[in-house]
């Protein structure tokens, strides 16, 4: 996916604390070890972040239908700015 969309930031596996620092991540430190909590971003065609979700556990992740509604609404406003 990173190659297909030309993403320049590391995603998923292998992201270090130093790499994630500029995104102000939340960390977990417990019996599972030290790990990043989920961070999700919706990025526009121009490369701007127009939505994000930070979670501190298994709750708080984006659902696909919510992403579709958000992207569809944004595209409709872009194509019909007077509405």
Buried (B, 14 or more C-beta within 10 A) or exposed (E): EEEEEEEEEEEEEEBEEEEBEEBEBEEEEEEEEEEBBBBEBBBEEEEEEEBEBBBEEEEEEBEEEEBEEBBEEBEEEEEEEEE
